[in-house]
Amino acid sequence: MKIALLSSAFALMAGVLLLPAPMVADDLDDALAALKQAEPSKDAAKIKELAAAAHAAAKKYEGPAPADADKATYEARAAYAKDVDHYSEYALYALAIQMRSDPKVAVDLINTLEQQNPKSDYLDMPEALAIQVEEAASRNQMDRAVAIANRMIAAANKKPPEGTSAADWERIKGGTMGEAYYIIGTTECQRNKFLDSDKALRTALPYIKGDNAMMGRALFCLGVDNYNLANLTNSKAKMLEAAKFSEQAAAIPGPMQDQAYKNSLAMKQRADAMR
């Protein structure tokens, strides 16, 4: 049920400043070099280990300079350490979005990033949120899924990250909005929150057009939503709309196709009986 998202991870790192090596301690240099060297392998266990090592090395430079240290040199090292620490977060995030075809690994990498820094800016990137929302939905964690989906919408409505073109960001935004509203709509349909579901799924439809798996379920739920809303408001027009959504769902091959067809017939009969 996922929409492929264009990664903005590499663009994000374009603005990260790493200070010249002579200004920093060997442990930071070694930790960063080892992490960069391991990245092409896409070995999740190794990247996690080396990101943790880089994080630990960077943490040594938190706080004020020791009394016996040159203040200017220490501050330069501390600034570099922050860059190294940020890069360690990026390495976890970048690998997670490359591993979305293996949800277990992708989720583990995002969870590792969250444990390392719960306030990491990468956790609010659309791709990271998509990994989390898909996990929550797969586990039927409805409250969590809706909460993350709302974070996705907020993230998509932000300005493009530095280094990301407007065209690329529009593609990311479209995929994010579609998946977020789809998750909200189908989850609220399951919870019998028909008005909320109807609103979210109508918003999702333009974004998920062309994805039969998502469209089939979205249209099925819209049929259910509007059937129930029609009965609550005694609206024949809404009942006919429910039948139309169900007919559209029935035209899409998938697990809900047969039931959608049966629903459409029942909804038409119900509409005929209404004034």
C-alpha positions in Angstrom: 0.0 0.0 0.0 3.0 2.3 -0.2 3.7 5.0 -2.7 7.3 5.2 -3.9 8.9 8.4 -2.6 11.8 10.2 -4.1 14.5 10.4 -1.5 15.8 13.8 -0.4 18.4 12.4 2.0 21.4 13.0 -0.2 20.3 16.6 -0.9 19.9 17.2 2.8 23.5 16.3 3.4 24.8 18.8 0.8 24.8 21.6 3.3 26.5 19.8 6.1 29.8 21.4 7.0 32.7 19.1 8.1 35.7 21.0 9.4 39.2 20.2 8.3 40.6 17.0 9.8 43.7 18.6 11.5 41.3 20.5 13.8 39.7 17.4 15.2 40.7 14.4 17.3 41.6 11.1 15.7 38.6 9.3 17.2 36.2 11.5 15.3 38.2 11.2 12.1 38.4 7.4 12.4 34.7 7.0 13.3 33.5 9.2 10.4 35.9 7.5 7.9 34.8 4.0 9.0 31.1 4.9 8.7 31.6 6.4 5.2 33.6 3.4 4.1 30.9 1.0 5.2 27.9 2.8 3.6 28.2 1.3 0.1 27.9 -2.2 1.6 24.3 -1.4 2.9 25.1 -3.8 5.8 22.5 -2.6 8.3 24.2 -4.2 11.3 27.6 -2.7 10.4 26.1 0.8 9.8 24.2 0.7 13.1 27.5 -0.3 14.9 29.5 2.4 13.2 26.8 5.1 13.6 26.8 4.3 17.3 30.6 4.6 17.5 30.5 8.0 15.7 27.7 9.2 18.0 29.7 8.1 21.1 32.9 9.8 19.8 30.9 13.1 19.1 29.3 13.1 22.6 32.7 13.5 24.2 32.8 17.1 22.9 29.6 18.2 24.6 29.7 20.8 27.2 32.3 23.6 27.9 35.9 23.2 27.2 38.1 21.6 29.9 40.1 24.1 31.9 43.4 22.9 30.4 42.2 23.1 26.8 42.6 25.8 24.3 39.1 27.2 24.0 39.1 28.1 20.3 40.5 24.7 19.3 38.1 22.9 21.5 35.1 24.8 20.2 36.2 24.0 16.6 36.4 20.3 17.6 33.0 20.5 19.3 31.4 22.0 16.1 33.0 19.3 14.0 31.7 16.7 16.5 28.2 17.9 15.9 28.6 17.5 12.2 29.9 14.0 12.7 27.0 13.2 15.0 24.5 14.6 12.4 26.2 12.4 9.7 25.7 9.3 11.9 22.0 10.1 12.0 21.9 10.6 8.2 23.6 7.3 7.6 20.9 5.4 9.5 18.1 7.4 7.8 19.6 7.1 4.3 20.0 3.3 4.6 16.5 3.0 6.0 14.9 4.6 3.0 17.0 2.5 0.7 15.8 -0.6 2.5 12.1 0.1 2.3 11.6 -3.2 0.4 12.6 -4.9 3.6 10.3 -3.3 6.2 11.8 -5.1 9.1 15.3 -3.7 8.5 14.0 -0.3 7.6 11.9 0.0 10.8 14.9 -1.2 12.9 17.1 1.5 11.4 14.5 4.2 12.1 14.0 2.9 15.6 17.8 2.9 16.1 17.9 6.5 14.9 15.1 7.5 17.3 16.9 5.9 20.2 20.1 7.7 19.3 18.4 11.1 19.0 14.6 11.3 19.6 14.8 14.9 18.3 16.6 14.1 15.0 15.3 16.2 12.1 15.5 13.1 10.0 12.7 11.5 11.9 10.3 14.1 10.6 11.3 13.6 7.0 8.4 12.1 4.8 10.3 8.9 3.9 11.1 8.1 7.6 7.5 8.8 8.6 6.2 6.6 5.7 8.3 3.7 7.1 6.8 4.2 10.5 3.2 4.6 9.4 3.3 1.5 7.3 4.6 -0.5 10.3 1.9 0.9 12.6 -0.8 0.1 10.0 0.6 -3.4 9.5 0.4 -3.9 13.3 -3.2 -2.5 13.4 -1.9 0.3 15.8 -4.7 2.6 14.7 -4.1 5.6 17.0 -0.3 5.5 16.2 -1.0 5.2 12.5 -3.3 8.2 12.4 -0.9 10.3 14.5 2.1 9.5 12.2 0.0 10.2 9.1 -0.9 13.6 10.5 2.9 14.2 11.0 3.4 13.2 7.4 0.9 15.8 6.2 2.6 18.5 8.3 6.1 17.5 6.9 4.8 17.6 3.4 3.5 21.1 3.8 6.9 22.4 5.0 9.3 24.2 2.7 11.5 21.9 0.6 14.8 20.9 2.3 17.8 22.8 1.1 19.2 21.2 -2.0 15.9 19.7 -3.1 14.4 21.0 -6.3 10.8 22.2 -6.4 9.9 19.4 -8.9 11.4 16.7 -6.7 9.7 18.1 -3.6 6.3 18.1 -5.4 6.8 14.4 -6.1 7.7 13.7 -2.5 4.8 15.8 -1.3 2.3 14.1 -3.6 3.3 10.6 -2.5 3.4 11.6 1.2 0.0 13.3 1.1 -1.6 10.4 -0.7 -0.3 7.8 1.6 -1.1 9.9 4.7 -4.7 10.6 3.8 -5.2 7.0 2.7 -4.0 5.7 6.0 -6.2 8.1 8.0 -9.2 7.4 5.8 -9.0 3.6 5.8 -8.2 3.5 9.5 -11.1 5.8 10.4 -13.4 3.7 8.2 -12.4 0.7 10.2 -13.2 2.5 13.4 -16.6 3.6 12.1 -15.6 7.3 12.0 -17.4 7.7 8.7 -17.3 11.4 8.4 -13.6 11.7 9.1 -12.9 8.7 6.8 -14.9 10.2 4.0 -13.1 13.6 4.2 -9.6 12.0 4.3 -10.3 9.6 1.4 -11.7 12.2 -0.9 -8.5 14.1 -0.3 -6.4 11.1 -1.0 -8.0 10.1 -4.3 -6.2 12.5 -6.7 -2.9 11.5 -5.1 -3.3 7.7 -5.3 -4.8 7.6 -8.8 -3.1 4.8 -10.7 -2.4 2.6 -7.6 -5.1 0.0 -7.9 -4.4 -1.6 -4.5 -4.9 1.7 -2.7 -7.7 2.9 -5.0 -9.7 -0.3 -4.5 -9.7 -0.1 -0.8 -10.2 3.7 -0.7 -13.3 3.5 -3.0 -14.6 0.5 -1.0 -14.4 2.5 2.2 -15.9 5.6 0.6 -18.9 3.4 -0.3 -19.2 2.2 3.3 -18.7 5.7 4.6 -21.4 7.3 2.5 -23.8 4.4 3.0 -23.7 5.0 6.7 -23.8 8.7 6.4 -26.8 8.4 4.1 -28.7 6.4 6.6 -27.8 8.9 9.4 -29.0 11.8 7.3 -31.7 10.0 5.3 -30.1 11.3 2.1 -30.9 9.5 -1.1 -28.2 11.5 -3.0 -25.5 10.3 -0.6 -26.8 6.7 -0.8 -26.5 6.9 -4.6 -23.0 8.3 -4.2 -22.2 5.3 -1.9 -23.4 3.0 -4.7 -21.2 4.8 -7.2 -18.1 4.5 -5.1 -18.9 0.8 -4.6 -19.3 0.3 -8.3 -16.0 2.0 -8.9 -14.3 -0.3 -6.3 -16.0 -3.3 -8.0 -14.3 -2.4 -11.3 -10.8 -2.8 -9.7 -9.4 -6.3 -9.4 -8.5 -7.1 -5.8 -9.7 -8.7 -2.6 -12.6 -6.3 -2.1 -14.0 -6.5 -5.7 -16.7 -9.0 -5.1 -18.0 -7.5 -1.9 -17.9 -4.0 -3.5 -20.2 -5.3 -6.3 -22.6 -6.8 -3.7 -22.6 -3.6 -1.7 -23.4 -1.5 -4.8 -26.5 -3.6 -5.6 -27.7 -3.3 -2.0 -27.1 0.4 -1.9 -29.1 1.0 -5.1 -32.0 -1.0 -3.6 -31.8 1.1 -0.5 -31.7 4.3 -2.5 -34.8 3.2 -4.4 -36.7 2.8 -1.2 -35.7 6.3 0.0 -37.7 9.4 -0.9 
